Amino acid sequence: MFKYLLVLLVILVLLAMVAVRYRKQINSLIAAAKFLKEAKDAAQQAQLGRAPTPQPTKASVHLVNCSKCGVWVPEGKAARRQQSFYCANCA
C-alpha cells in the first residue's frame, strides 16, 4: 500500500513541476480554448437568430495627464494639487 502512495506522490510532484515550468503555455492554451468557446457560442446564437450576449468587461480606468512631465497616470495614483494632477515622480 505504501509503495502505491509513494508512486502517486512522485507523479503528483512531477505534474506540479511540469505545470510550473510550462505555466505560460498552459495559460495560453486556456485563453485560446475560452476564445474558441466564445466564438462557437456566438455562432450558435447567430444561427438561432439571437444577438450574442455581451461579455462583462473590466471597469475602465480614468487617466490624467501629469501637469509637469506630461506622463499619463491613473487618476487614483496621481497627486492632485488645486486643478492639476502630478505623477509620483513629479509630486
Secondary structure by P-SEA (a helix, b strand, c coil): caaaaaaaaaaaaaaaaaaaaaaaaaaaaaaaaaaaaaaaaaaaaaaaccccccccccbbbbbbbcccccccccccccccccccccccccc
